[in-house]
């Protein structure tokens, strides 16, 4: 993460060298999309028996969203952030040679984040920033297995988890009203709200998001973390910016 922040700072300094600058807008809106890289224990192999037990079996992910940032004070280095998004994770494998079936596994999340941000160069055309936010992930998903031509499906029981997001990026102004943003975030989604397996609620049509340690008989299944890296790019809209351009 430190290397990523350093890269954004160097890029911003290069882009803003000997160029005109703009005063930091008080209010910024971003529309973004990008790629999500699942990390252990979210990432897993559907053909590996250990991964089937100890991970959520995801391979790749995508996401899109929007955020609003309100900057405080005269310098406008510090901002309050509100973010909304939708994240999609999936994995699909032909496991017929191992298990006699094809498997498709999906995990989706509507996300909300409330946080704080620090901008390093609020008067620069390229403005690097770092931030932290408290997040809510509201999960849904489904699982499909095709066994000898017969499809078996189950839906994930709705689940809520709360955690942290730590990120960095750079906002590059193309004019006084519009720009582009690129960045990355590390999400640990389930610091709060983990649930163990409810054996009384086991169903062939529905399954749980089980991420808390639990024991069945003499076997203990360890707790799982839902974490991922999010890389994004998008469009910036600047509102309530001083009319006078600064050199």
Secondary structure, 3 states (H helix, E strand, C coil): CHHHHHHHHHHHHHHHCCCCECCCCCEEEEEEEEEEEECCCCECCCCCHHHHHHCCCECEEEEEEEEEEEEECCCCCEEEEEEEEEEEEEEEEECHHHHCEEEEEEEEEEEEEEEEEEECCCCCCEEEEEEEEEEEEEEEEEEEEEECCEEEEEEECCEEEEEEEEEEEEEEECCCCEEEEEEEEEEEEEEECCCCCCHHHCCCCEECCCCCCEEECCEEECCCCCEEEEEEEEEEEEECCCCCCEC
